[in-house]
Amino acid sequence: MHDTDALRRDHPIADVAAASGLELRRTGGRLTAVCPFHGDSRPSLVIYPASRSYYCFGCGAGGDVIDFMSRLHRVDFKEAVALLAGSRLPVPAAVPRALEGVVPEPDPVKVAPIVEAAVAFYEEAIWSRPRPRDYFASRGIHEGTVRRLRLGFGKPGITAELRARNLDIDVAHQIGLLNKGRECFAGRIIIPDLFEGRPTWITGRRLIDREPRYLNLRVPKPILGLRSARGETVVVTEGPFDWLTAVEWGFWAVALLGTHVPGKMVQLLERFDDIYLVLDPDEAGREATAELRERLGERVIPVTLPQGVADLNGLASHPHGRRVFTRCILEASRESRAATGRAA
């Protein structure tokens, strides 16, 4: 078994990308390159050495060096880890092959019923299994929110379910629901993104903290919850469980699902007058906060969580978590209005 943290540390993503044949250009503290994962016509892939991560503002691919290897070689997580552990760095020829043409996107008309079938199947499963229900409860997410947001659990059997509904198994493989016959979301907590109650995307989280912690469906990654958010004010979180916590407490909220968000996605937040930004208090979170403030201006109001709280969901176990968070929101609002002169 390999130490994945050590692999990330010992194999800087910039070095791996360069060894793979990418031509890197430095822009401040970042590096840019033509993305090898889609038909990129200009450098839209950005490497962030400080956070050991990358993000493509063209196709939405992003992650760490293991994810980079996985996508480049079209292998799973374990195989990508093995490549790095054996120092079997990708050969430059892999990049031109990836750029020969754009991989055809699956037909959205075929994708939609597959996602709906999967969410319905996993949604039903949670009520016959106490362990995932207990997990949600341990993180402050209760039955009403589980039902309303169609949260679920990845029980085995989705392949048979899709066949019973005469749905396209090949498309299920294309979007990452299946992989060489393996049911990718089995054993995971299921969190869908909904539009008028219909699921359009899925992320799955392991019940125990092992890598990869989250697995996303291979369809364009959304800003989680954006199409359901109403009003002029929104709480913007980083991860899915931070979002679930805010929704549980009655806030209109969305999750960026990371810290690197394409410009076209950020523009979707411009419809809100007040954006309370609650990202993790680490280097990546602080960098993303500064970048979003630069893009969206004074409407972005950074919220500081109490000392020792790693993220918003960390407040869920506090006996008065909602009240504490509301005070954090009010304090951030007062500080912002005092600094900018905006009216209350």
KENUDREN-197005 format. One record per residue (C-alpha): z negated, y negated, x. Coordinates in Angstrom, 2 decimals, decimal comma. Layout:
N
<zati><Z>Z</Z><Y>Y</Y><X>X</X></zati>
...
***
This chain:
344
<zati><Z>0,00</Z><Y>0,00</Y><X>0,00</X></zati>
<zati><Z>1,00</Z><Y>-3,35</Y><X>1,43</X></zati>
<zati><Z>-1,05</Z><Y>-6,56</Y><X>1,56</X></zati>
<zati><Z>1,26</Z><Y>-8,85</Y><X>-0,41</X></zati>
<zati><Z>-0,66</Z><Y>-12,00</Y><X>0,50</X></zati>
<zati><Z>-0,22</Z><Y>-11,16</Y><X>4,18</X></zati>
<zati><Z>3,49</Z><Y>-10,51</Y><X>3,63</X></zati>
<zati><Z>3,92</Z><Y>-13,93</Y><X>2,03</X></zati>
<zati><Z>2,01</Z><Y>-15,55</Y><X>4,89</X></zati>
<zati><Z>3,77</Z><Y>-13,67</Y><X>7,69</X></zati>
<zati><Z>7,28</Z><Y>-14,07</Y><X>6,23</X></zati>
<zati><Z>7,80</Z><Y>-17,79</Y><X>5,54</X></zati>
<zati><Z>10,30</Z><Y>-18,11</Y><X>2,74</X></zati>
<zati><Z>12,37</Z><Y>-20,63</Y><X>4,70</X></zati>
<zati><Z>12,79</Z><Y>-18,13</Y><X>7,56</X></zati>
<zati><Z>13,77</Z><Y>-15,34</Y><X>5,17</X></zati>
<zati><Z>16,27</Z><Y>-17,60</Y><X>3,39</X></zati>
<zati><Z>17,81</Z><Y>-18,69</Y><X>6,69</X></zati>
<zati><Z>18,04</Z><Y>-15,08</Y><X>7,88</X></zati>
<zati><Z>19,80</Z><Y>-14,29</Y><X>4,63</X></zati>
<zati><Z>22,58</Z><Y>-16,69</Y><X>5,51</X></zati>
<zati><Z>21,54</Z><Y>-19,75</Y><X>3,50</X></zati>
<zati><Z>22,32</Z><Y>-23,08</Y><X>5,12</X></zati>
<zati><Z>19,11</Z><Y>-25,09</Y><X>4,74</X></zati>
<zati><Z>18,85</Z><Y>-28,87</Y><X>4,80</X></zati>
<zati><Z>15,55</Z><Y>-30,67</Y><X>5,09</X></zati>
<zati><Z>14,64</Z><Y>-33,38</Y><X>2,57</X></zati>
<zati><Z>11,17</Z><Y>-34,67</Y><X>3,29</X></zati>
<zati><Z>8,77</Z><Y>-31,75</Y><X>3,07</X></zati>
<zati><Z>11,32</Z><Y>-29,57</Y><X>1,28</X></zati>
<zati><Z>14,45</Z><Y>-27,64</Y><X>2,12</X></zati>
<zati><Z>17,56</Z><Y>-27,41</Y><X>-0,03</X></zati>
<zati><Z>20,40</Z><Y>-24,90</Y><X>-0,13</X></zati>
<zati><Z>23,23</Z><Y>-23,62</Y><X>-2,30</X></zati>
<zati><Z>21,63</Z><Y>-21,10</Y><X>-4,67</X></zati>
<zati><Z>22,73</Z><Y>-17,49</Y><X>-4,05</X></zati>
<zati><Z>21,83</Z><Y>-16,40</Y><X>-7,57</X></zati>
<zati><Z>24,50</Z><Y>-18,21</Y><X>-9,57</X></zati>
<zati><Z>27,83</Z><Y>-19,94</Y><X>-9,01</X></zati>
<zati><Z>26,24</Z><Y>-23,00</Y><X>-7,44</X></zati>
<zati><Z>28,63</Z><Y>-25,83</Y><X>-6,60</X></zati>
<zati><Z>26,01</Z><Y>-28,04</Y><X>-4,96</X></zati>
<zati><Z>22,62</Z><Y>-27,40</Y><X>-3,33</X></zati>
<zati><Z>20,29</Z><Y>-26,87</Y><X>-6,29</X></zati>
<zati><Z>17,85</Z><Y>-24,42</Y><X>-4,71</X></zati>
<zati><Z>14,73</Z><Y>-26,05</Y><X>-3,27</X></zati>
<zati><Z>12,31</Z><Y>-24,33</Y><X>-0,90</X></zati>
<zati><Z>8,73</Z><Y>-25,61</Y><X>-0,78</X></zati>
<zati><Z>7,20</Z><Y>-24,43</Y><X>2,54</X></zati>
<zati><Z>3,75</Z><Y>-25,81</Y><X>1,67</X></zati>
<zati><Z>3,39</Z><Y>-23,62</Y><X>-1,41</X></zati>
<zati><Z>5,54</Z><Y>-20,76</Y><X>0,01</X></zati>
<zati><Z>7,80</Z><Y>-20,91</Y><X>-3,01</X></zati>
<zati><Z>11,29</Z><Y>-21,78</Y><X>-4,18</X></zati>
<zati><Z>12,95</Z><Y>-23,01</Y><X>-7,34</X></zati>
<zati><Z>16,57</Z><Y>-23,43</Y><X>-8,41</X></zati>
<zati><Z>17,18</Z><Y>-26,44</Y><X>-10,62</X></zati>
<zati><Z>20,51</Z><Y>-24,95</Y><X>-11,64</X></zati>
<zati><Z>19,70</Z><Y>-21,47</Y><X>-12,92</X></zati>
<zati><Z>15,91</Z><Y>-21,59</Y><X>-13,21</X></zati>
<zati><Z>15,21</Z><Y>-18,82</Y><X>-10,68</X></zati>
<zati><Z>11,96</Z><Y>-19,33</Y><X>-8,86</X></zati>
<zati><Z>9,00</Z><Y>-17,66</Y><X>-7,24</X></zati>
<zati><Z>7,76</Z><Y>-16,60</Y><X>-3,84</X></zati>
<zati><Z>9,39</Z><Y>-14,80</Y><X>-0,92</X></zati>
<zati><Z>8,97</Z><Y>-11,41</Y><X>-2,61</X></zati>
<zati><Z>10,73</Z><Y>-12,65</Y><X>-5,73</X></zati>
<zati><Z>13,47</Z><Y>-14,13</Y><X>-3,52</X></zati>
<zati><Z>14,06</Z><Y>-10,76</Y><X>-1,86</X></zati>
<zati><Z>13,97</Z><Y>-8,98</Y><X>-5,20</X></zati>
<zati><Z>16,63</Z><Y>-11,24</Y><X>-6,72</X></zati>
<zati><Z>18,81</Z><Y>-11,32</Y><X>-3,62</X></zati>
<zati><Z>18,97</Z><Y>-7,54</Y><X>-3,30</X></zati>
<zati><Z>18,62</Z><Y>-6,77</Y><X>-7,00</X></zati>
<zati><Z>15,64</Z><Y>-4,50</Y><X>-6,40</X></zati>
<zati><Z>12,23</Z><Y>-4,31</Y><X>-8,05</X></zati>
<zati><Z>8,97</Z><Y>-5,75</Y><X>-6,75</X></zati>
<zati><Z>7,92</Z><Y>-2,64</Y><X>-4,79</X></zati>
<zati><Z>11,30</Z><Y>-2,34</Y><X>-3,09</X></zati>
<zati><Z>11,25</Z><Y>-6,03</Y><X>-2,16</X></zati>
<zati><Z>7,78</Z><Y>-5,61</Y><X>-0,66</X></zati>
<zati><Z>9,03</Z><Y>-2,61</Y><X>1,33</X></zati>
<zati><Z>11,94</Z><Y>-4,65</Y><X>2,68</X></zati>
<zati><Z>9,61</Z><Y>-7,37</Y><X>3,91</X></zati>
<zati><Z>7,02</Z><Y>-4,94</Y><X>5,25</X></zati>
<zati><Z>9,69</Z><Y>-3,19</Y><X>7,29</X></zati>
<zati><Z>11,12</Z><Y>-6,51</Y><X>8,47</X></zati>
<zati><Z>14,39</Z><Y>-5,41</Y><X>6,96</X></zati>
<zati><Z>15,54</Z><Y>-8,93</Y><X>6,31</X></zati>
<zati><Z>18,66</Z><Y>-9,38</Y><X>4,18</X></zati>
<zati><Z>21,94</Z><Y>-9,52</Y><X>6,03</X></zati>
<zati><Z>24,05</Z><Y>-12,70</Y><X>5,71</X></zati>
<zati><Z>26,75</Z><Y>-10,76</Y><X>3,87</X></zati>
<zati><Z>24,43</Z><Y>-10,49</Y><X>0,86</X></zati>
<zati><Z>24,82</Z><Y>-14,17</Y><X>0,08</X></zati>
<zati><Z>28,64</Z><Y>-14,34</Y><X>-0,09</X></zati>
<zati><Z>28,60</Z><Y>-11,22</Y><X>-2,30</X></zati>
<zati><Z>26,23</Z><Y>-12,96</Y><X>-4,69</X></zati>
<zati><Z>28,47</Z><Y>-16,00</Y><X>-4,76</X></zati>
<zati><Z>31,70</Z><Y>-14,15</Y><X>-5,51</X></zati>
<zati><Z>31,25</Z><Y>-14,87</Y><X>-9,20</X></zati>
<zati><Z>28,77</Z><Y>-15,73</Y><X>-11,85</X></zati>
<zati><Z>27,01</Z><Y>-12,73</Y><X>-13,36</X></zati>
<zati><Z>27,97</Z><Y>-12,76</Y><X>-17,06</X></zati>
<zati><Z>25,18</Z><Y>-13,90</Y><X>-19,34</X></zati>
<zati><Z>24,29</Z><Y>-11,45</Y><X>-22,12</X></zati>
<zati><Z>25,56</Z><Y>-12,36</Y><X>-25,56</X></zati>
<zati><Z>22,84</Z><Y>-14,46</Y><X>-27,31</X></zati>
<zati><Z>23,85</Z><Y>-12,90</Y><X>-30,61</X></zati>
<zati><Z>22,89</Z><Y>-9,49</Y><X>-29,20</X></zati>
<zati><Z>19,81</Z><Y>-10,77</Y><X>-27,37</X></zati>
<zati><Z>18,07</Z><Y>-12,34</Y><X>-30,38</X></zati>
<zati><Z>17,52</Z><Y>-9,14</Y><X>-32,42</X></zati>
<zati><Z>16,37</Z><Y>-7,28</Y><X>-29,30</X></zati>
<zati><Z>13,71</Z><Y>-9,90</Y><X>-28,54</X></zati>
<zati><Z>12,61</Z><Y>-9,92</Y><X>-32,19</X></zati>
<zati><Z>12,40</Z><Y>-6,12</Y><X>-32,26</X></zati>
<zati><Z>10,37</Z><Y>-6,05</Y><X>-29,04</X></zati>
<zati><Z>7,91</Z><Y>-8,70</Y><X>-30,17</X></zati>
<zati><Z>7,45</Z><Y>-7,04</Y><X>-33,57</X></zati>
<zati><Z>6,89</Z><Y>-3,66</Y><X>-31,88</X></zati>
<zati><Z>4,39</Z><Y>-5,06</Y><X>-29,37</X></zati>
<zati><Z>2,75</Z><Y>-7,29</Y><X>-31,97</X></zati>
<zati><Z>1,89</Z><Y>-4,31</Y><X>-34,15</X></zati>
<zati><Z>0,58</Z><Y>-2,34</Y><X>-31,17</X></zati>
<zati><Z>-2,30</Z><Y>-4,69</Y><X>-30,41</X></zati>
<zati><Z>-4,12</Z><Y>-3,88</Y><X>-33,65</X></zati>
<zati><Z>-4,41</Z><Y>-0,19</Y><X>-32,81</X></zati>
<zati><Z>-5,70</Z><Y>-0,78</Y><X>-29,28</X></zati>
<zati><Z>-9,09</Z><Y>-2,42</Y><X>-28,68</X></zati>
<zati><Z>-8,59</Z><Y>-3,02</Y><X>-24,95</X></zati>
<zati><Z>-5,95</Z><Y>-5,82</Y><X>-25,23</X></zati>
<zati><Z>-7,87</Z><Y>-7,39</Y><X>-28,14</X></zati>
<zati><Z>-11,02</Z><Y>-7,36</Y><X>-26,03</X></zati>
<zati><Z>-9,07</Z><Y>-8,90</Y><X>-23,16</X></zati>
<zati><Z>-7,89</Z><Y>-11,79</Y><X>-25,32</X></zati>
<zati><Z>-11,42</Z><Y>-12,30</Y><X>-26,63</X></zati>
<zati><Z>-12,83</Z><Y>-12,29</Y><X>-23,08</X></zati>
<zati><Z>-10,52</Z><Y>-15,20</Y><X>-22,29</X></zati>
<zati><Z>-11,44</Z><Y>-17,15</Y><X>-25,39</X></zati>
<zati><Z>-8,41</Z><Y>-16,29</Y><X>-27,51</X></zati>
<zati><Z>-9,39</Z><Y>-15,05</Y><X>-30,95</X></zati>
<zati><Z>-7,75</Z><Y>-13,16</Y><X>-33,78</X></zati>
<zati><Z>-6,32</Z><Y>-16,14</Y><X>-35,68</X></zati>
<zati><Z>-4,45</Z><Y>-17,36</Y><X>-32,60</X></zati>
<zati><Z>-3,32</Z><Y>-13,83</Y><X>-31,69</X></zati>
<zati><Z>-1,79</Z><Y>-13,41</Y><X>-35,15</X></zati>
<zati><Z>-0,31</Z><Y>-16,91</Y><X>-35,42</X></zati>
<zati><Z>1,39</Z><Y>-16,78</Y><X>-32,01</X></zati>
<zati><Z>2,49</Z><Y>-13,14</Y><X>-32,43</X></zati>
<zati><Z>0,74</Z><Y>-12,02</Y><X>-29,26</X></zati>
<zati><Z>0,96</Z><Y>-8,33</Y><X>-28,51</X></zati>
<zati><Z>0,56</Z><Y>-5,41</Y><X>-26,16</X></zati>
<zati><Z>3,32</Z><Y>-3,47</Y><X>-24,41</X></zati>
<zati><Z>2,78</Z><Y>0,04</Y><X>-25,68</X></zati>
<zati><Z>5,34</Z><Y>2,67</Y><X>-24,62</X></zati>
<zati><Z>8,20</Z><Y>3,45</Y><X>-26,98</X></zati>
<zati><Z>10,35</Z><Y>0,30</Y><X>-27,08</X></zati>
<zati><Z>13,45</Z><Y>2,27</Y><X>-25,99</X></zati>
<zati><Z>13,20</Z><Y>4,56</Y><X>-29,01</X></zati>
<zati><Z>12,51</Z><Y>1,55</Y><X>-31,24</X></zati>
<zati><Z>15,67</Z><Y>-0,22</Y><X>-30,07</X></zati>
<zati><Z>17,75</Z><Y>2,93</Y><X>-30,56</X></zati>
<zati><Z>16,31</Z><Y>3,39</Y><X>-34,05</X></zati>
<zati><Z>17,47</Z><Y>-0,14</Y><X>-34,88</X></zati>
<zati><Z>20,94</Z><Y>0,50</Y><X>-33,35</X></zati>
<zati><Z>20,45</Z><Y>-2,29</Y><X>-30,83</X></zati>
<zati><Z>22,34</Z><Y>-2,56</Y><X>-27,53</X></zati>
<zati><Z>20,39</Z><Y>-0,75</Y><X>-24,79</X></zati>
<zati><Z>22,65</Z><Y>-2,22</Y><X>-22,08</X></zati>
<zati><Z>21,70</Z><Y>-5,74</Y><X>-23,15</X></zati>
<zati><Z>18,02</Z><Y>-4,72</Y><X>-23,09</X></zati>
<zati><Z>18,56</Z><Y>-3,77</Y><X>-19,43</X></zati>
<zati><Z>20,38</Z><Y>-7,05</Y><X>-18,73</X></zati>
<zati><Z>17,51</Z><Y>-9,17</Y><X>-19,99</X></zati>
<zati><Z>14,87</Z><Y>-7,15</Y><X>-18,13</X></zati>
<zati><Z>13,20</Z><Y>-5,42</Y><X>-21,06</X></zati>
<zati><Z>14,28</Z><Y>-2,10</Y><X>-19,52</X></zati>
<zati><Z>15,11</Z><Y>-1,19</Y><X>-15,93</X></zati>
<zati><Z>16,79</Z><Y>2,13</Y><X>-15,10</X></zati>
<zati><Z>15,15</Z><Y>3,60</Y><X>-18,18</X></zati>
<zati><Z>11,70</Z><Y>2,20</Y><X>-17,35</X></zati>
<zati><Z>10,02</Z><Y>0,06</Y><X>-20,01</X></zati>
<zati><Z>9,19</Z><Y>-3,02</Y><X>-17,94</X></zati>
<zati><Z>6,58</Z><Y>-4,58</Y><X>-20,23</X></zati>
<zati><Z>4,58</Z><Y>-1,39</Y><X>-20,84</X></zati>
<zati><Z>0,87</Z><Y>-1,95</Y><X>-20,32</X></zati>
<zati><Z>1,12</Z><Y>-5,75</Y><X>-20,36</X></zati>
<zati><Z>-0,24</Z><Y>-8,44</Y><X>-22,64</X></zati>
<zati><Z>2,78</Z><Y>-9,93</Y><X>-24,45</X></zati>
<zati><Z>3,11</Z><Y>-13,69</Y><X>-24,98</X></zati>
<zati><Z>6,31</Z><Y>-14,84</Y><X>-26,72</X></zati>
<zati><Z>7,79</Z><Y>-18,30</Y><X>-27,10</X></zati>
<zati><Z>8,46</Z><Y>-18,99</Y><X>-30,77</X></zati>
<zati><Z>10,89</Z><Y>-21,17</Y><X>-32,66</X></zati>
<zati><Z>10,01</Z><Y>-21,43</Y><X>-36,34</X></zati>
<zati><Z>8,15</Z><Y>-18,15</Y><X>-35,98</X></zati>
<zati><Z>11,02</Z><Y>-16,31</Y><X>-34,28</X></zati>
<zati><Z>10,60</Z><Y>-15,19</Y><X>-30,65</X></zati>
<zati><Z>13,17</Z><Y>-16,37</Y><X>-28,11</X></zati>
<zati><Z>11,49</Z><Y>-15,36</Y><X>-24,83</X></zati>
<zati><Z>8,68</Z><Y>-13,16</Y><X>-23,57</X></zati>
<zati><Z>6,26</Z><Y>-13,15</Y><X>-20,66</X></zati>
<zati><Z>3,97</Z><Y>-10,21</Y><X>-20,00</X></zati>
<zati><Z>0,68</Z><Y>-10,30</Y><X>-18,11</X></zati>
<zati><Z>-1,08</Z><Y>-7,39</Y><X>-16,48</X></zati>
<zati><Z>-4,52</Z><Y>-6,56</Y><X>-17,86</X></zati>
<zati><Z>-5,79</Z><Y>-6,34</Y><X>-14,29</X></zati>
<zati><Z>-5,01</Z><Y>-8,78</Y><X>-11,49</X></zati>
<zati><Z>-2,28</Z><Y>-6,97</Y><X>-9,57</X></zati>
<zati><Z>1,07</Z><Y>-8,21</Y><X>-8,35</X></zati>
<zati><Z>3,28</Z><Y>-9,21</Y><X>-9,99</X></zati>
<zati><Z>0,74</Z><Y>-10,64</Y><X>-12,44</X></zati>
<zati><Z>3,37</Z><Y>-11,99</Y><X>-14,83</X></zati>
<zati><Z>6,77</Z><Y>-10,58</Y><X>-15,73</X></zati>
<zati><Z>9,30</Z><Y>-12,71</Y><X>-17,60</X></zati>
<zati><Z>12,24</Z><Y>-11,73</Y><X>-19,74</X></zati>
<zati><Z>15,51</Z><Y>-12,60</Y><X>-17,94</X></zati>
<zati><Z>16,68</Z><Y>-15,23</Y><X>-20,35</X></zati>
<zati><Z>16,38</Z><Y>-18,98</Y><X>-19,64</X></zati>
<zati><Z>12,72</Z><Y>-19,81</Y><X>-19,10</X></zati>
<zati><Z>11,43</Z><Y>-22,36</Y><X>-21,61</X></zati>
<zati><Z>8,65</Z><Y>-24,88</Y><X>-21,56</X></zati>
<zati><Z>6,33</Z><Y>-22,59</Y><X>-23,48</X></zati>
<zati><Z>5,43</Z><Y>-23,93</Y><X>-26,93</X></zati>
<zati><Z>7,64</Z><Y>-27,01</Y><X>-26,71</X></zati>
<zati><Z>9,66</Z><Y>-26,31</Y><X>-29,84</X></zati>
<zati><Z>6,47</Z><Y>-25,88</Y><X>-31,87</X></zati>
<zati><Z>4,67</Z><Y>-28,99</Y><X>-30,58</X></zati>
<zati><Z>4,44</Z><Y>-31,90</Y><X>-33,01</X></zati>
<zati><Z>3,22</Z><Y>-35,47</Y><X>-32,91</X></zati>
<zati><Z>3,29</Z><Y>-38,10</Y><X>-30,19</X></zati>
<zati><Z>0,68</Z><Y>-36,56</Y><X>-27,88</X></zati>
<zati><Z>0,82</Z><Y>-33,27</Y><X>-25,97</X></zati>
<zati><Z>-1,33</Z><Y>-31,38</Y><X>-23,48</X></zati>
<zati><Z>0,79</Z><Y>-29,95</Y><X>-20,65</X></zati>
<zati><Z>-0,65</Z><Y>-26,94</Y><X>-18,85</X></zati>
<zati><Z>0,55</Z><Y>-24,76</Y><X>-15,99</X></zati>
<zati><Z>0,07</Z><Y>-21,16</Y><X>-17,12</X></zati>
<zati><Z>0,32</Z><Y>-19,20</Y><X>-20,37</X></zati>
<zati><Z>-3,42</Z><Y>-18,66</Y><X>-20,81</X></zati>
<zati><Z>-4,14</Z><Y>-22,34</Y><X>-20,20</X></zati>
<zati><Z>-1,67</Z><Y>-23,02</Y><X>-23,01</X></zati>
<zati><Z>-3,27</Z><Y>-20,43</Y><X>-25,26</X></zati>
<zati><Z>-6,66</Z><Y>-22,05</Y><X>-24,63</X></zati>
<zati><Z>-5,41</Z><Y>-25,50</Y><X>-25,62</X></zati>
<zati><Z>-3,75</Z><Y>-24,12</Y><X>-28,76</X></zati>
<zati><Z>-6,91</Z><Y>-22,16</Y><X>-29,62</X></zati>
<zati><Z>-8,82</Z><Y>-25,46</Y><X>-29,49</X></zati>
<zati><Z>-6,38</Z><Y>-27,18</Y><X>-31,82</X></zati>
<zati><Z>-4,35</Z><Y>-29,27</Y><X>-29,38</X></zati>
<zati><Z>-0,58</Z><Y>-29,59</Y><X>-29,45</X></zati>
<zati><Z>0,22</Z><Y>-28,06</Y><X>-26,09</X></zati>
<zati><Z>2,96</Z><Y>-26,67</Y><X>-23,86</X></zati>
<zati><Z>3,02</Z><Y>-24,72</Y><X>-20,59</X></zati>
<zati><Z>5,37</Z><Y>-25,42</Y><X>-17,69</X></zati>
<zati><Z>5,04</Z><Y>-21,78</Y><X>-16,53</X></zati>
<zati><Z>4,67</Z><Y>-22,90</Y><X>-12,94</X></zati>
<zati><Z>4,91</Z><Y>-26,15</Y><X>-11,04</X></zati>
<zati><Z>8,67</Z><Y>-26,43</Y><X>-10,43</X></zati>
<zati><Z>10,51</Z><Y>-27,60</Y><X>-13,53</X></zati>
<zati><Z>14,22</Z><Y>-28,54</Y><X>-13,70</X></zati>
<zati><Z>14,98</Z><Y>-32,19</Y><X>-14,39</X></zati>
<zati><Z>16,78</Z><Y>-31,34</Y><X>-17,62</X></zati>
<zati><Z>13,65</Z><Y>-29,56</Y><X>-18,85</X></zati>
<zati><Z>11,38</Z><Y>-32,43</Y><X>-17,86</X></zati>
<zati><Z>13,55</Z><Y>-34,76</Y><X>-19,95</X></zati>
<zati><Z>12,53</Z><Y>-32,79</Y><X>-23,03</X></zati>
<zati><Z>9,00</Z><Y>-34,14</Y><X>-22,59</X></zati>
<zati><Z>10,19</Z><Y>-37,72</Y><X>-22,94</X></zati>
<zati><Z>9,80</Z><Y>-37,54</Y><X>-26,72</X></zati>
<zati><Z>5,99</Z><Y>-37,67</Y><X>-26,32</X></zati>
<zati><Z>4,21</Z><Y>-41,00</Y><X>-25,92</X></zati>
<zati><Z>1,18</Z><Y>-39,51</Y><X>-24,16</X></zati>
<zati><Z>1,41</Z><Y>-36,47</Y><X>-21,89</X></zati>
<zati><Z>-1,99</Z><Y>-35,18</Y><X>-20,77</X></zati>
<zati><Z>-1,22</Z><Y>-33,21</Y><X>-17,63</X></zati>
<zati><Z>-3,71</Z><Y>-30,41</Y><X>-16,88</X></zati>
<zati><Z>-2,31</Z><Y>-28,55</Y><X>-13,86</X></zati>
<zati><Z>-4,30</Z><Y>-26,42</Y><X>-11,46</X></zati>
<zati><Z>-6,25</Z><Y>-28,50</Y><X>-8,88</X></zati>
<zati><Z>-4,50</Z><Y>-26,93</Y><X>-5,89</X></zati>
<zati><Z>-1,84</Z><Y>-28,29</Y><X>-3,55</X></zati>
<zati><Z>1,07</Z><Y>-27,13</Y><X>-5,71</X></zati>
<zati><Z>-0,55</Z><Y>-28,57</Y><X>-8,83</X></zati>
<zati><Z>-1,21</Z><Y>-31,93</Y><X>-7,19</X></zati>
<zati><Z>2,34</Z><Y>-32,10</Y><X>-5,88</X></zati>
<zati><Z>3,76</Z><Y>-31,28</Y><X>-9,32</X></zati>
<zati><Z>1,50</Z><Y>-33,88</Y><X>-10,95</X></zati>
<zati><Z>2,77</Z><Y>-36,58</Y><X>-8,60</X></zati>
<zati><Z>6,38</Z><Y>-35,52</Y><X>-9,19</X></zati>
<zati><Z>6,04</Z><Y>-35,53</Y><X>-12,98</X></zati>
<zati><Z>4,39</Z><Y>-38,94</Y><X>-12,94</X></zati>
<zati><Z>7,31</Z><Y>-40,23</Y><X>-10,89</X></zati>
<zati><Z>9,82</Z><Y>-38,76</Y><X>-13,36</X></zati>
<zati><Z>8,08</Z><Y>-39,60</Y><X>-16,62</X></zati>
<zati><Z>6,18</Z><Y>-42,76</Y><X>-15,75</X></zati>
<zati><Z>3,03</Z><Y>-44,10</Y><X>-17,35</X></zati>
<zati><Z>3,14</Z><Y>-41,71</Y><X>-20,29</X></zati>
<zati><Z>1,82</Z><Y>-39,02</Y><X>-17,91</X></zati>
<zati><Z>-2,00</Z><Y>-39,01</Y><X>-17,89</X></zati>
<zati><Z>-3,50</Z><Y>-36,60</Y><X>-15,32</X></zati>
<zati><Z>-6,65</Z><Y>-34,87</Y><X>-16,59</X></zati>
<zati><Z>-9,39</Z><Y>-33,89</Y><X>-14,15</X></zati>
<zati><Z>-11,33</Z><Y>-30,76</Y><X>-15,05</X></zati>
<zati><Z>-15,02</Z><Y>-30,40</Y><X>-14,13</X></zati>
<zati><Z>-15,75</Z><Y>-29,47</Y><X>-10,54</X></zati>
<zati><Z>-15,55</Z><Y>-25,75</Y><X>-9,93</X></zati>
<zati><Z>-13,19</Z><Y>-25,09</Y><X>-12,88</X></zati>
<zati><Z>-9,94</Z><Y>-23,63</Y><X>-11,51</X></zati>
<zati><Z>-7,82</Z><Y>-24,10</Y><X>-14,64</X></zati>
<zati><Z>-8,07</Z><Y>-24,92</Y><X>-18,34</X></zati>
<zati><Z>-8,66</Z><Y>-21,30</Y><X>-19,36</X></zati>
<zati><Z>-11,63</Z><Y>-21,33</Y><X>-17,00</X></zati>
<zati><Z>-13,37</Z><Y>-23,57</Y><X>-19,54</X></zati>
<zati><Z>-12,89</Z><Y>-21,02</Y><X>-22,31</X></zati>
<zati><Z>-15,99</Z><Y>-19,08</Y><X>-21,20</X></zati>
<zati><Z>-18,08</Z><Y>-22,26</Y><X>-21,22</X></zati>
<zati><Z>-20,32</Z><Y>-22,40</Y><X>-24,33</X></zati>
<zati><Z>-19,06</Z><Y>-25,91</Y><X>-25,09</X></zati>
<zati><Z>-15,63</Z><Y>-25,63</Y><X>-23,46</X></zati>
<zati><Z>-13,70</Z><Y>-27,45</Y><X>-26,16</X></zati>
<zati><Z>-16,16</Z><Y>-30,32</Y><X>-26,20</X></zati>
<zati><Z>-16,09</Z><Y>-30,59</Y><X>-22,40</X></zati>
<zati><Z>-12,30</Z><Y>-30,63</Y><X>-22,37</X></zati>
<zati><Z>-12,17</Z><Y>-33,26</Y><X>-25,10</X></zati>
<zati><Z>-14,42</Z><Y>-35,47</Y><X>-22,96</X></zati>
<zati><Z>-12,06</Z><Y>-34,91</Y><X>-20,01</X></zati>
<zati><Z>-9,12</Z><Y>-36,01</Y><X>-22,19</X></zati>
<zati><Z>-10,94</Z><Y>-39,14</Y><X>-23,38</X></zati>
<zati><Z>-12,01</Z><Y>-40,07</Y><X>-19,85</X></zati>
<zati><Z>-8,47</Z><Y>-39,61</Y><X>-18,52</X></zati>
<zati><Z>-7,14</Z><Y>-41,76</Y><X>-21,37</X></zati>
<zati><Z>-9,61</Z><Y>-44,56</Y><X>-20,65</X></zati>
<zati><Z>-8,82</Z><Y>-44,53</Y><X>-16,93</X></zati>
<zati><Z>-5,08</Z><Y>-44,53</Y><X>-17,56</X></zati>
<zati><Z>-5,19</Z><Y>-47,41</Y><X>-20,03</X></zati>
<zati><Z>-7,44</Z><Y>-49,42</Y><X>-17,74</X></zati>
<zati><Z>-5,08</Z><Y>-48,87</Y><X>-14,81</X></zati>
<zati><Z>-1,87</Z><Y>-49,64</Y><X>-16,71</X></zati>
<zati><Z>-3,08</Z><Y>-52,19</Y><X>-19,22</X></zati>
<zati><Z>-1,75</Z><Y>-50,11</Y><X>-22,12</X></zati>
<zati><Z>-3,26</Z><Y>-50,76</Y><X>-25,54</X></zati>
<zati><Z>-5,60</Z><Y>-48,17</Y><X>-26,99</X></zati>
***
